[in-house]
Amino acid sequence: MGDPKYPRRVWRKPKRPLNYELKMEELKTLGTFGLRTKRELWKAHTELSRVRHQARSLLALGQEIREEKEPILMKSLARIGLVSGDASLDDVLNLTPNDLLSRRLQTIVTKKLGFKTPYQARQAVIHGHIMIGERRVNIPSYIVTVAEENNIHFSPESKIPQMLEKTKEEPVVEAPAEEVEGAETPVAETPAKTATKDESSSTE
């Protein structure tokens, strides 16, 4: 376990952090799931590598020990919605970091409660507008279980649902085409310039 003052690091940096393709993929993932820093993405990679290591260790065991320990791992993963109830260890090895990130509270709130972006959902979670059952949860990275997913809702005093309804009802106002054309081509300036030229030629 170690000293509580010095907890072990729950994330590891990639071996080649300056790889261009890796950096672009990480930035895309950050924008898709609304992550604050790359550290949150690295935590998902580290947790997924730990689960894969457990699955590979079970595959190397004997049949009797494997039948005893495999249901424990599969039950814990099925509880948080990463695998189905009849999944195998091969399905565990095929998991991706996006599968784990999609089980975060921030991601589920974005899809379930109608937020436009995951960053709006993150703001609502942090400020205590989201509840799971009768419990207020303000951690965006909280992993939601399958049983808790249907109990996610706004807090009773939250005004965000009314704000979301107003944004849906407000029509998009577009400028008429005549005004746009008139703004692009100023007509009143050209006759004045020609008149000044005629007057200067007559005086000469």
Contact map, one row per residue, 1 for C-alpha under 8 A:
111000000000000000000000000000000000000000000000000000000000000000000000000000000000000000000000000000000000000000000000000000000000000000000000000000000000000000000000000000000000000000000000000000000000
111101110000000000000000000000000000000000000000000000000000000000000000000000000000000000000000000000000000000000000000000000000000000000000000000000000000000000000000000000000000000000000000000000000000
111111100000000000000000000000000000000000000000000000000000000000000000000000000000000000000000000000000000000000000000000000000000000000000000000000000000000000000000000000000000000000000000000000000000
011111100000000000000000000000000000000000000000000000000000000000000000000000000000000000000000000000000000000000000000000000000000000000000000000000000000000000000000000000000000000000000000000000000000
001111100000000000000000000000000000000000000000000000000000000000000000000000000000000000000000000000000000000000000000000000000000000000000000000000000000000000000000000000000000000000000000000000000000
011111110000000000000000000000000000000000000000000000000000000000000000000000000000000000000000000000000000000000000000000000000000000000000000000000000000000000000000000000000000000000000000000000000000
011111111000000000000000000000000000000000000000000000000000000000000000000000000000000000000000000000000000000000000000000000000000000000000000000000000000000000000000000000000000000000000000000000000000
010001111100000000000000000000000000000000000000000000000000000000000000000000000000000000000000000000000000000000000000000000000000000000000000000000000000000000000000000000000000000000000000000000000000
000000111111000000000000000000000000000000000000000000000000000000000000000000000000000000000000000000000000000000000000000000000000000000000000000000000000000000000000000000000000000000000000000000000000
000000011111000000000000000000000000000000100110000000000000000000000000000000000000000000000000000000000000000000000000000000000000000000000000000000000000000000000000000000000000000000000000000000000000
000000001111100000000000000000000000001001111110000000000000000000000000000000000000000000000000000000000000000000000000000000000000000000000000000000000000000000000000000000000000000000000000000000000000
000000001111110000000000000000000000000001100100000000000000000000000000000000000000000000000000000000000000000000000000000000000000000000000000000000000000000000000000000000000000000000000000000000000000
000000000011111010000000000000000000000001000000000000000000000000000000000000000000000000000000000000000000000000000000000000000000000000000000000000000000000000000000000000000000000000000000000000000000
000000000001111110000000000000000000000001000000000000000000000000000000000000000000000000000000000000000000000000000000000000000000000000000000000000000000000000000000000000000000000000000000000000000000
000000000000111110000000000000000000000000000000000000000000000000000000000000000000000000000000000000000000000000000000000000000000000000000000000000000000000000000000000000000000000000000000000000000000
000000000000011111100000000000000000000000000000000000000000000000000000000000000000000000000000000000000000000000000000000000000000000000000000000000000000000000000000000000000000000000000000000000000000
000000000000111111100110000000000000000000000000000000000000000000000000000000000000000000000000000000000000000000000000000000000000000000000000000000000000000000000000000000000000000000000000000000000000
000000000000000111110110000000000000000000000000000000000000000000000000000000000000000000000000000000000000000000000000000000000000000000000000000000000000000000000000000000000000000000000000000000000000
000000000000000111111110000000000000000000000000000000000000000000000000000000000000000000000000000000000000000000000000000000000000000000000000000000000000000000000000000000000000000000000000000000000000
000000000000000001111111000000000000000000000000000000000000000000000000000000000000000000000000000000000000000000000000000000000000000000000000000000000000000000000000000000000000000000000000000000000000
000000000000000000111111100000000000000000000000000000000000000000000000000000000000000000000000000000000000000000000000000000000000000000000000000000000000000000000000000000000000000000000000000000000000
000000000000000011111111110000000000000000000000000000000000000000000000000000000000000000000000000000000000000000000000000000000000000000000000000000000000000000000000000000000000000000000000000000000000
000000000000000011111111111000000000000000000000000000000000000000000000000000000000000000000000000000000000000000000000000000000000000000000000000000000000000000000000000000000000000000000000000000000000
000000000000000000011111111100000000000000000000000000000000000000000000000000000000000000000000000000000000000000000000000000000000000000000000000000000000000000000000000000000000000000000000000000000000
000000000000000000001111111110000000000000000000000000000000000000000000000000000000000000000000000000000000000000000000000000000000000000000000000000000000000000000000000000000000000000000000000000000000
000000000000000000000111111111000000010010000000000000000000000000000000000000000000000000000000000000000000000000000000000000000000000000000000000000000000000000000000000000000000000000000000000000000000
000000000000000000000011111111100000000000000000000000000000000000000000000000000000000000000000000000000000000000000000000000000000000000000000000000000000000000000000000000000000000000000000000000000000
000000000000000000000001111111110000000000000000000000000000000000000000000000000000000000000000000000000000000000000000000000000000000000000000000000000000000000000000000000000000000000000000000000000000
000000000000000000000000111111111010000000000000000000000000000000000000000000000000000000000000010000000000000000000000000000000000000000000000000000000000000000000000000000000000000000000000000000000000
000000000000000000000000011111111111110010000000000000000000000000000000000000000000000000000000000000000000000000000000000000000000000000000000000000000000000000000000000000000000000000000000000000000000
000000000000000000000000001111111110000000000000000000000000000000000000000000000000000000000000000000000000000000000000000000000000000000000000000000000000000000000000000000000000000000000000000000000000
000000000000000000000000000111111100000000000000000000000000000000000000000000000000000000000000000000000000000000000100000000000000000000000000000000000000000000000000000000000000000000000000000000000000
000000000000000000000000000011111110000000000000000000000000000000000000000000000000000000000000000011000110000000000100000000000000000000000000000000000000000000000000000000000000000000000000000000000000
000000000000000000000000000001111111000000000000000000000000000000000000000000000000000000000000000000000000000000001110010000000000000000000000000000000000000000000000000000000000000000000000000000000000
000000000000000000000000000011101111110110000000000000000000000000000000000000000000000000000000000000000000000000000000000000000000000000000000000000000000000000000000000000000000000000000000000000000000
000000000000000000000000000001000111110100000000000000000000000000000000000000000000000000000000000000000000000000000000000000000000000000000000000000000000000000000000000000000000000000000000000000000000
000000000000000000000000000001000011111110000000000000000000000000000000000000000000000000000000000000000000000000000000000000000000000000000000000000000000000000000000000000000000000000000000000000000000
000000000000000000000000010001000011111111000000000000000000000000000000000000000000000000000000000000000000000000000000000000000000000000000000000000000000000000000000000000000000000000000000000000000000
000000000010000000000000000000000000111111100000000000000000000000000000000000000000000000000000000000000000000000000000000000000000000000000000000000000000000000000000000000000000000000000000000000000000
000000000000000000000000000000000011111111110000000000000000000000000000000000000000000000000000000000000000000000000000000000000000000000000000000000000000000000000000000000000000000000000000000000000000
000000000000000000000000010001000010111111111000000000000000000000000000000000000000000000000000100000000000000000000000000000000000000000000000000000000000000000000000000000000000000000000000000000000000
000000000011110000000000000000000000011111111100000000000000000000000000000000000000000000000000000000000000000000000000000000000000000000000000000000000000000000000000000000000000000000000000000000000000
000000000111000000000000000000000000001111111110000000000000000000000000000000000000000000000000000000000000000000000000000000000000000000000000000000000000000000000000000000000000000000000000000000000000
000000000010000000000000000000000000000111111111000000000000000000000000000000000000000000000000100110000000000000000000000000000000000000000000000000000000000000000000000000000000000000000000000000000000
000000000010000000000000000000000000000011111111100000000000000000000000000000000000000000000000100000000000000000000000000000000000000000000000000000000000000000000000000000000000000000000000000000000000
000000000111000000000000000000000000000001111111110000000000000000000000000000000000000000000000000000000000000000000000000000000000000000000000000000000000000000000000000000000000000000000000000000000000
000000000110000000000000000000000000000000111111111000000000000000000000000000000000000000000000000000000000000000000000000000000000000000000000000000000000000000000000000000000000000000000000000000000000
000000000000000000000000000000000000000000011111111100000000000000000000000000000000000000000011100100000000000000000000000000000000000000000000000000000000000000000000000000000000000000000000000000000000
000000000000000000000000000000000000000000001111111110000000000000000000000000000000000000000000000000000000000000000000000000000000000000000000000000000000000000000000000000000000000000000000000000000000
000000000000000000000000000000000000000000000111111111000000000000000000000000000000000000000000000000000000000000000000000000000000000000000000000000000000000000000000000000000000000000000000000000000000
000000000000000000000000000000000000000000000011111111100000000000000000000000000000000000010000000000000000000000000000000000000000000000000000000000000000000000000000000000000000000000000000000000000000
000000000000000000000000000000000000000000000001111111110000000000000000000000000000000000011000000000000000000000000000000000000000000000000000000000000000000000000000000000000000000000000000000000000000
000000000000000000000000000000000000000000000000111111111000000000000000000000000000000000000000000000000000000000000000000000000000000000000000000000000000000000000000000000000000000000000000000000000000
000000000000000000000000000000000000000000000000011111111100000000000000000000000000000000000000000000000000000000000000000000000000000000000000000000000000000000000000000000000000000000000000000000000000
000000000000000000000000000000000000000000000000001111111110000000000000000000000000000010011000000000000000000000000000000000000000000000000000000000000000000000000000000000000000000000000000000000000000
000000000000000000000000000000000000000000000000000111111111000000000000000000000000000000000000000000000000000000000000000000000000000000000000000000000000000000000000000000000000000000000000000000000000
000000000000000000000000000000000000000000000000000011111111100000000000000000000000000000000000000000000000000000000000000000000000000000000000000000000000000000000000000000000000000000000000000000000000
000000000000000000000000000000000000000000000000000001111111100001001100000000000000000000000000000000000000000000000000000000000000000000000000000000000000000000000000000000000000000000000000000000000000
000000000000000000000000000000000000000000000000000000111111100001000000000000000000000010000000000000000000000000000000000000000000000000000000000000000000000000000000000000000000000000000000000000000000
000000000000000000000000000000000000000000000000000000011111110000000000000000000000000000000000000000000000000000000000000000000000000000000000000000000000000000000000000000000000000000000000000000000000
000000000000000000000000000000000000000000000000000000001111111011000000000000000000000000000000000000000000000000000000000000000000000000000000000000000000000000000000000000000000000000000000000000000000
000000000000000000000000000000000000000000000000000000000001111111000000000000000000000000000000000000000000000000000000000000000000000000000000000000000000000000000000000000000000000000000000000000000000
000000000000000000000000000000000000000000000000000000000000111111100000000000000000000000000000000000000000000000000000000000000000000000000000000000000000000000000000000000000000000000000000000000000000
000000000000000000000000000000000000000000000000000000000000011111110000000000000000000000000000000000000000000000000000000000000000000000000000000000000000000000000000000000000000000000000000000000000000
000000000000000000000000000000000000000000000000000000000000111111111000000000000000000000000000000000000000000000000000000000000000000000000000000000000000000000000000000000000000000000000000000000000000
000000000000000000000000000000000000000000000000000000000110111111111100000000000000000000000000000000000000000000000000000000000000000000000000000000000000000000000000000000000000000000000000000000000000
000000000000000000000000000000000000000000000000000000000000001111111110000000000000000000000000000000000000000000000000000000000000000000000000000000000000000000000000000000000000000000000000000000000000
000000000000000000000000000000000000000000000000000000000000000111111111000000000000000000000000000000000000000000000000000000000000000000000000000000000000000000000000000000000000000000000000000000000000
000000000000000000000000000000000000000000000000000000000100000011111111100000000000000000000000000000000000000000000000000000000000000000000000000000000000000000000000000000000000000000000000000000000000
000000000000000000000000000000000000000000000000000000000100000001111111110000000000000000000000000000000000000000000000000000000000000000000000000000000000000000000000000000000000000000000000000000000000
000000000000000000000000000000000000000000000000000000000000000000111111111000000000000000000000000000000000000000000000000000000000000000000000000000000000000000000000000000000000000000000000000000000000
000000000000000000000000000000000000000000000000000000000000000000011111111100000000000000000000000000000000000000000000000000000000000000000000000000000000000000000000000000000000000000000000000000000000
000000000000000000000000000000000000000000000000000000000000000000001111111110000000000000000000000000000000000000000000000000000000000000000000000000000000000000000000000000000000000000000000000000000000
000000000000000000000000000000000000000000000000000000000000000000000111111111000010101110000000000000000000000000000000000000000000000000000000000000000000000000000000000000000000000000000000000000000000
000000000000000000000000000000000000000000000000000000000000000000000011111111100000100000000000000000000000000000000000000000000000000000000000000000000000000000000000000000000000000000000000000000000000
000000000000000000000000000000000000000000000000000000000000000000000001111111110000000000000000000000000000000000000000000000000000000000000000000000000000000000000000000000000000000000000000000000000000
000000000000000000000000000000000000000000000000000000000000000000000000111111111110000000000000000000000000000000000000000000000000000000000000000000000000000000000000000000000000000000000000000000000000
000000000000000000000000000000000000000000000000000000000000000000000000011111111111100000000000000000000000000000000000000000000000000000000000000000000000000000000000000000000000000000000000000000000000
000000000000000000000000000000000000000000000000000000000000000000000000001111111100000000000000000000000000000000000000000000000000000000000000111000000000000000000000000000000000000000000000000000000000
000000000000000000000000000000000000000000000000000000000000000000000000000111111100000000000000000000100000000000000000000000000000000000000011110000000000000000000000000000000000000000000000000000000000
000000000000000000000000000000000000000000000000000000000000000000000000000011111111000000000000000000100000000000000000000000000000000000000000110000000000000000000000000000000000000000000000000000000000
000000000000000000000000000000000000000000000000000000000000000000000000000011111111000000000010001100100000000000000000000000000000000000000000000000000000000000000000000000000000000000000000000000000000
000000000000000000000000000000000000000000000000000000000000000000000000010011001111101000110000000000000000000000000000000000000000000000000000000000000000000000000000000000000000000000000000000000000000
000000000000000000000000000000000000000000000000000000000000000000000000000001001111111000000000000000000000000000000000000000000000000000000000000000000000000000000000000000000000000000000000000000000000
000000000000000000000000000000000000000000000000000000000000000000000000011001000011111000000000000000000000000000000000000000000000000000000000000000000000000000000000000000000000000000000000000000000000
000000000000000000000000000000000000000000000000000000000000000000000000000000000001111100000000000000000000000000000000000000000000000000000000000000000000000000000000000000000000000000000000000000000000
000000000000000000000000000000000000000000000000000000000000000000000000010000000011111110110000000000000000000000000000000000000000000000000000000000000000000000000000000000000000000000000000000000000000
000000000000000000000000000000000000000000000000000000000000000000000000010000000000011111110000000000000000000000000000000000000000000000000000000000000000000000000000000000000000000000000000000000000000
000000000000000000000000000000000000000000000000000000100010000000000000010000000000001111111000000000000000000000000000000000000000000000000000000000000000000000000000000000000000000000000000000000000000
000000000000000000000000000000000000000000000000000000000000000000000000000000000000000111111100000000000000000000000000000000000000000000000000000000000000000000000000000000000000000000000000000000000000
000000000000000000000000000000000000000000000000000000000000000000000000000000000010001111111110000000000000000000000000000000000000000000000000000000000000000000000000000000000000000000000000000000000000
000000000000000000000000000000000000000000000000001100100000000000000000000000000010001111111110000000000000000000000000000000000000000000000000000000000000000000000000000000000000000000000000000000000000
000000000000000000000000000000000000000000000000000100100000000000000000000000000000000011111110000000000000000000000000000000000000000000000000000000000000000000000000000000000000000000000000000000000000
000000000000000000000000000000000000000000000000000000000000000000000000000000000000000001111111000000000000000000000000000000000000000000000000000000000000000000000000000000000000000000000000000000000000
000000000000000000000000000000000000000000000001000000000000000000000000000000000100000000111111101000000000000000000000000000000000000000000000000000000000000000000000000000000000000000000000000000000000
000000000000000000000000000000000000000000000001000000000000000000000000000000000000000000000111111100000000000000000000000000000000000000000000000000000000000000000000000000000000000000000000000000000000
000000000000000000000000000000000000000010011001000000000000000000000000000000000000000000000011111110000000000000000000000000000000000000000000000000000000000000000000000000000000000000000000000000000000
000000000000000000000000000010000000000000000000000000000000000000000000000000000000000000000001111111000000000000000000000000000000000000000000000000000000000000000000000000000000000000000000000000000000
000000000000000000000000000000000000000000000000000000000000000000000000000000000100000000000011111111100000000000000000000000000000000000000000000000000000000000000000000000000000000000000000000000000000
000000000000000000000000000000000000000000010001000000000000000000000000000000000100000000000001111111110000000000000000000000000000000000000000000000000000000000000000000000000000000000000000000000000000
000000000000000000000000000000001000000000010000000000000000000000000000000000000000000000000000111111110010000000000000000000000000000000000000000000000000000000000000000000000000000000000000000000000000
000000000000000000000000000000001000000000000000000000000000000000000000000000000000000000000000011111110011000000000000000000000000000000000000000000000000000000000000000000000000000000000000000000000000
000000000000000000000000000000000000000000000000000000000000000000000000000000011100000000000000001111111011000000000000000000000000000000000011100000000000000000000000000000000000000000000000000000000000
000000000000000000000000000000000000000000000000000000000000000000000000000000000000000000000000000111111111000000000000000000000000000000011111000000000000000000000000000000000000000000000000000000000000
000000000000000000000000000000000000000000000000000000000000000000000000000000000000000000000000000000111111100000000000000000000000000000111111000000000000000000000000000000000000000000000000000000000000
000000000000000000000000000000001000000000000000000000000000000000000000000000000000000000000000000000011111110000000100110010000000000000011100000000000000000000000000000000000000000000000000000000000000
000000000000000000000000000000001000000000000000000000000000000000000000000000000000000000000000000011111111111000000100100000000000000000000000000000000000000000000000000000000000000000000000000000000000
000000000000000000000000000000000000000000000000000000000000000000000000000000000000000000000000000001111111111100000000000000000000000000000000000010000000000000000000000000000000000000000000000000000000
000000000000000000000000000000000000000000000000000000000000000000000000000000000000000000000000000000001111111111100000100000000000000000000000000000010000000000000000000000000000000000000000000000000000
000000000000000000000000000000000000000000000000000000000000000000000000000000000000000000000000000000000111111111111101100000000000000000000000000000000000000000000000000000000000000000000000000000000000
000000000000000000000000000000000000000000000000000000000000000000000000000000000000000000000000000000000011111111100000000000000000000000000000000000000000000000000000000000000000000000000000000000000000
000000000000000000000000000000000000000000000000000000000000000000000000000000000000000000000000000000000001111111000000000000000000000000000000000000000000000000000000000000000000000000000000000000000000
000000000000000000000000000000000000000000000000000000000000000000000000000000000000000000000000000000000000111111100000000000000000000000000000000000001000000000000000000000000000000000000000000000000000
000000000000000000000000000000000000000000000000000000000000000000000000000000000000000000000000000000000000111111110000000000000000000000000000000000000000000000010000000000000000000000000000000000000000
000000000000000000000000000000000000000000000000000000000000000000000000000000000000000000000000000000000000111011111101100000000000000000000000000000000000000000010000000000000000000000000000000000000000
000000000000000000000000000000000000000000000000000000000000000000000000000000000000000000000000000000000000010001111101000000000000000000000000000000000000000000000000000000000000000000000000000000000000
000000000000000000000000000000000100000000000000000000000000000000000000000000000000000000000000000000000000010000111111100000000000000000000000000000000000000000000000000000000000000000000000000000000000
000000000000000000000000000000011100000000000000000000000000000000000000000000000000000000000000000000000110010000111111110000000000000000000000000000000000000000000000000000000000000000000000000000000000
000000000000000000000000000000000100000000000000000000000000000000000000000000000000000000000000000000000000000000001111111000000000000000000000000000000000000000000000000000000000000000000000000000000000
000000000000000000000000000000000000000000000000000000000000000000000000000000000000000000000000000000000000010000111111111100000000000000000000000000000000000000000000000000000000000000000000000000000000
000000000000000000000000000000000000000000000000000000000000000000000000000000000000000000000000000000000110110000101111111110000000000000000000000000000000000000000000000000000000000000000000000000000000
000000000000000000000000000000000100000000000000000000000000000000000000000000000000000000000000000000000100000000000111111111000000000000010000000000000000000000000000000000000000000000000000000000000000
000000000000000000000000000000000000000000000000000000000000000000000000000000000000000000000000000000000000000000000011111111100000000000000000000000000000000000000000000000000000000000000000000000000000
000000000000000000000000000000000000000000000000000000000000000000000000000000000000000000000000000000000000000000000001111111111100000000000000000000000000000000000000000000000000000000000000000000000000
000000000000000000000000000000000000000000000000000000000000000000000000000000000000000000000000000000000100000000000000111111111100000011110000000000000000000000000000000000000000000000000000000000000000
000000000000000000000000000000000000000000000000000000000000000000000000000000000000000000000000000000000000000000000000011111111000000001110000000000000000000000000000000000000000000000000000000000000000
000000000000000000000000000000000000000000000000000000000000000000000000000000000000000000000000000000000000000000000000001111111000000001000000000000000000000000000000000000000000000000000000000000000000
000000000000000000000000000000000000000000000000000000000000000000000000000000000000000000000000000000000000000000000000000111111110000111000000000000000010000000000000000000000000000000000000000000000000
000000000000000000000000000000000000000000000000000000000000000000000000000000000000000000000000000000000000000000000000000111111110000101000000000000000110010100000000000000000000000000000000000000000000
000000000000000000000000000000000000000000000000000000000000000000000000000000000000000000000000000000000000000000000000000110011111000111000000000000011110000000000000000000000000000000000000000000000000
000000000000000000000000000000000000000000000000000000000000000000000000000000000000000000000000000000000000000000000000000000011111111110000000000000111110000000000000000000000000000000000000000000000000
000000000000000000000000000000000000000000000000000000000000000000000000000000000000000000000000000000000000000000000000000000000111111110000000000110111000000000000000000000000000000000000000000000000000
000000000000000000000000000000000000000000000000000000000000000000000000000000000000000000000000000000000000000000000000000000000011111000000000000100111000000000000000000000000000000000000000000000000000
000000000000000000000000000000000000000000000000000000000000000000000000000000000000000000000000000000000000000000000000000000000011111100000000000000000000000000000000000000000000000000000000000000000000
000000000000000000000000000000000000000000000000000000000000000000000000000000000000000000000000000000000000000000000000000000000011111110000000000000000000000000000000000000000000000000000000000000000000
000000000000000000000000000000000000000000000000000000000000000000000000000000000000000000000000000000000000000000000000000000011111011111000000000000000010000000000000000000000000000000000000000000000000
000000000000000000000000000000000000000000000000000000000000000000000000000000000000000000000000000000000000000000000000000010010111001111100000000000000000000000000000000000000000000000000000000000000000
000000000000000000000000000000000000000000000000000000000000000000000000000000000000000000000000000000000000000000000000000011111100000111110000000000000000000000000000000000000000000000000000000000000000
000000000000000000000000000000000000000000000000000000000000000000000000000000000000000000000000000000001000000000000000000011000000000011111100000000000000000000000000000000000000000000000000000000000000
000000000000000000000000000000000000000000000000000000000000000000000000000000000000000000000000000000011100000000000000010011000000000001111100000000000000000000000000000000000000000000000000000000000000
000000000000000000000000000000000000000000000000000000000000000000000000000000000000000000000000000000011100000000000000000000000000000000111110000000000000000000000000000000000000000000000000000000000000
000000000000000000000000000000000000000000000000000000000000000000000000000000000000000000000000000000011100000000000000000000000000000000111111000000000000000000000000000000000000000000000000000000000000
000000000000000000000000000000000000000000000000000000000000000000000000000000010000000000000000000000111000000000000000000000000000000000001111100000000000000000000000000000000000000000000000000000000000
000000000000000000000000000000000000000000000000000000000000000000000000000000010000000000000000000000111000000000000000000000000000000000000111110110000000000000000000000000000000000000000000000000000000
000000000000000000000000000000000000000000000000000000000000000000000000000000111000000000000000000000100000000000000000000000000000000000000011111110000000000000000000000000000000000000000000000000000000
000000000000000000000000000000000000000000000000000000000000000000000000000000111000000000000000000000000000000000000000000000000000000000000001111111000000000000000000000000000000000000000000000000000000
000000000000000000000000000000000000000000000000000000000000000000000000000000100000000000000000000000000000000000000000000000000000000000000000111111100000000000000000000000000000000000000000000000000000
000000000000000000000000000000000000000000000000000000000000000000000000000000000000000000000000000000000000000000000000000000000001100000000001111111110000000000000000000000000000000000000000000000000000
000000000000000000000000000000000000000000000000000000000000000000000000000000000000000000000000000000000001000000000000000000000001000000000001111111110000000000000000000000000000000000000000000000000000
000000000000000000000000000000000000000000000000000000000000000000000000000000000000000000000000000000000000000000000000000000000000000000000000011111110000000000000000000000000000000000000000000000000000
000000000000000000000000000000000000000000000000000000000000000000000000000000000000000000000000000000000000000000000000000000000011100000000000001111111000000000000000000000000000000000000000000000000000
000000000000000000000000000000000000000000000000000000000000000000000000000000000000000000000000000000000000100000000000000000000111100000000000000111111100000000000000000000000000000000000000000000000000
000000000000000000000000000000000000000000000000000000000000000000000000000000000000000000000000000000000000000010000000000000000111100000000000000000111110000000000000000000000000000000000000000000000000
000000000000000000000000000000000000000000000000000000000000000000000000000000000000000000000000000000000000000000000000000000001110000000000000000000011111010010000000000000000000000000000000000000000000
000000000000000000000000000000000000000000000000000000000000000000000000000000000000000000000000000000000000000000000000000000011110000100000000000000001111110000000000000000000000000000000000000000000000
000000000000000000000000000000000000000000000000000000000000000000000000000000000000000000000000000000000000000000000000000000000000000000000000000000000111110000000000000000000000000000000000000000000000
000000000000000000000000000000000000000000000000000000000000000000000000000000000000000000000000000000000000000000000000000000000000000000000000000000000011111000000000000000000000000000000000000000000000
000000000000000000000000000000000000000000000000000000000000000000000000000000000000000000000000000000000000000000000000000000001000000000000000000000000111111110000000000000000000000000000000000000000000
000000000000000000000000000000000000000000000000000000000000000000000000000000000000000000000000000000000000000000000000000000000000000000000000000000000000111111100000000000000000000000000000000000000000
000000000000000000000000000000000000000000000000000000000000000000000000000000000000000000000000000000000000000000000000000000001000000000000000000000000000011111110000000000000000000000000000000000000000
000000000000000000000000000000000000000000000000000000000000000000000000000000000000000000000000000000000000000000000000000000000000000000000000000000000100011111111000000000000000000000000000000000000000
000000000000000000000000000000000000000000000000000000000000000000000000000000000000000000000000000000000000000000000000000000000000000000000000000000000000001111111100000000000000000000000000000000000000
000000000000000000000000000000000000000000000000000000000000000000000000000000000000000000000000000000000000000000000000000000000000000000000000000000000000001111111110000000000000000000000000000000000000
000000000000000000000000000000000000000000000000000000000000000000000000000000000000000000000000000000000000000001100000000000000000000000000000000000000000000111111111000000000000000000000000000000000000
000000000000000000000000000000000000000000000000000000000000000000000000000000000000000000000000000000000000000000000000000000000000000000000000000000000000000011111111100000000000000000000000000000000000
000000000000000000000000000000000000000000000000000000000000000000000000000000000000000000000000000000000000000000000000000000000000000000000000000000000000000001111111110000000000000000000000000000000000
000000000000000000000000000000000000000000000000000000000000000000000000000000000000000000000000000000000000000000000000000000000000000000000000000000000000000000111111110000000000000000000000000000000000
000000000000000000000000000000000000000000000000000000000000000000000000000000000000000000000000000000000000000000000000000000000000000000000000000000000000000000011111111000000000000000000000000000000000
000000000000000000000000000000000000000000000000000000000000000000000000000000000000000000000000000000000000000000000000000000000000000000000000000000000000000000001111111000000000000000000000000000000000
000000000000000000000000000000000000000000000000000000000000000000000000000000000000000000000000000000000000000000000000000000000000000000000000000000000000000000000111111100000000000000000000000000000000
000000000000000000000000000000000000000000000000000000000000000000000000000000000000000000000000000000000000000000000000000000000000000000000000000000000000000000000001111110000000000000000000000000000000
000000000000000000000000000000000000000000000000000000000000000000000000000000000000000000000000000000000000000000000000000000000000000000000000000000000000000000000000011111000000000000000000000000000000
000000000000000000000000000000000000000000000000000000000000000000000000000000000000000000000000000000000000000000000000000000000000000000000000000000000000000000000000001111100000000000000000000000000000
000000000000000000000000000000000000000000000000000000000000000000000000000000000000000000000000000000000000000000000000000000000000000000000000000000000000000000000000000111110000000000000000000000000000
000000000000000000000000000000000000000000000000000000000000000000000000000000000000000000000000000000000000000000000000000000000000000000000000000000000000000000000000000011111011000000000000000000000000
000000000000000000000000000000000000000000000000000000000000000000000000000000000000000000000000000000000000000000000000000000000000000000000000000000000000000000000000000001111111000000000000000000000000
000000000000000000000000000000000000000000000000000000000000000000000000000000000000000000000000000000000000000000000000000000000000000000000000000000000000000000000000000000111111100000000000000000000000
000000000000000000000000000000000000000000000000000000000000000000000000000000000000000000000000000000000000000000000000000000000000000000000000000000000000000000000000000000011111110000000000000000000000
000000000000000000000000000000000000000000000000000000000000000000000000000000000000000000000000000000000000000000000000000000000000000000000000000000000000000000000000000000111111111000000000000000000000
000000000000000000000000000000000000000000000000000000000000000000000000000000000000000000000000000000000000000000000000000000000000000000000000000000000000000000000000000000111111111100000000000000000000
000000000000000000000000000000000000000000000000000000000000000000000000000000000000000000000000000000000000000000000000000000000000000000000000000000000000000000000000000000001111111110000000000000000000
000000000000000000000000000000000000000000000000000000000000000000000000000000000000000000000000000000000000000000000000000000000000000000000000000000000000000000000000000000000111111111100000000000000000
000000000000000000000000000000000000000000000000000000000000000000000000000000000000000000000000000000000000000000000000000000000000000000000000000000000000000000000000000000000011111111000000000000000000
000000000000000000000000000000000000000000000000000000000000000000000000000000000000000000000000000000000000000000000000000000000000000000000000000000000000000000000000000000000001111111000000000000000000
000000000000000000000000000000000000000000000000000000000000000000000000000000000000000000000000000000000000000000000000000000000000000000000000000000000000000000000000000000000000111111100000000000000000
000000000000000000000000000000000000000000000000000000000000000000000000000000000000000000000000000000000000000000000000000000000000000000000000000000000000000000000000000000000000011111111000000000000000
000000000000000000000000000000000000000000000000000000000000000000000000000000000000000000000000000000000000000000000000000000000000000000000000000000000000000000000000000000000000010011111100000000000000
000000000000000000000000000000000000000000000000000000000000000000000000000000000000000000000000000000000000000000000000000000000000000000000000000000000000000000000000000000000000000001111111000000000000
000000000000000000000000000000000000000000000000000000000000000000000000000000000000000000000000000000000000000000000000000000000000000000000000000000000000000000000000000000000000000001111111100000000000
000000000000000000000000000000000000000000000000000000000000000000000000000000000000000000000000000000000000000000000000000000000000000000000000000000000000000000000000000000000000000000111111110000000000
000000000000000000000000000000000000000000000000000000000000000000000000000000000000000000000000000000000000000000000000000000000000000000000000000000000000000000000000000000000000000000011111111000000000
000000000000000000000000000000000000000000000000000000000000000000000000000000000000000000000000000000000000000000000000000000000000000000000000000000000000000000000000000000000000000000011111111100000000
000000000000000000000000000000000000000000000000000000000000000000000000000000000000000000000000000000000000000000000000000000000000000000000000000000000000000000000000000000000000000000001111111110000000
000000000000000000000000000000000000000000000000000000000000000000000000000000000000000000000000000000000000000000000000000000000000000000000000000000000000000000000000000000000000000000000111111111000000
000000000000000000000000000000000000000000000000000000000000000000000000000000000000000000000000000000000000000000000000000000000000000000000000000000000000000000000000000000000000000000000011111111100000
000000000000000000000000000000000000000000000000000000000000000000000000000000000000000000000000000000000000000000000000000000000000000000000000000000000000000000000000000000000000000000000001111111110000
000000000000000000000000000000000000000000000000000000000000000000000000000000000000000000000000000000000000000000000000000000000000000000000000000000000000000000000000000000000000000000000000111111111000
000000000000000000000000000000000000000000000000000000000000000000000000000000000000000000000000000000000000000000000000000000000000000000000000000000000000000000000000000000000000000000000000011111111100
000000000000000000000000000000000000000000000000000000000000000000000000000000000000000000000000000000000000000000000000000000000000000000000000000000000000000000000000000000000000000000000000001111111110
000000000000000000000000000000000000000000000000000000000000000000000000000000000000000000000000000000000000000000000000000000000000000000000000000000000000000000000000000000000000000000000000000111111111
000000000000000000000000000000000000000000000000000000000000000000000000000000000000000000000000000000000000000000000000000000000000000000000000000000000000000000000000000000000000000000000000000011111111
000000000000000000000000000000000000000000000000000000000000000000000000000000000000000000000000000000000000000000000000000000000000000000000000000000000000000000000000000000000000000000000000000001111111
000000000000000000000000000000000000000000000000000000000000000000000000000000000000000000000000000000000000000000000000000000000000000000000000000000000000000000000000000000000000000000000000000000111111
000000000000000000000000000000000000000000000000000000000000000000000000000000000000000000000000000000000000000000000000000000000000000000000000000000000000000000000000000000000000000000000000000000011111
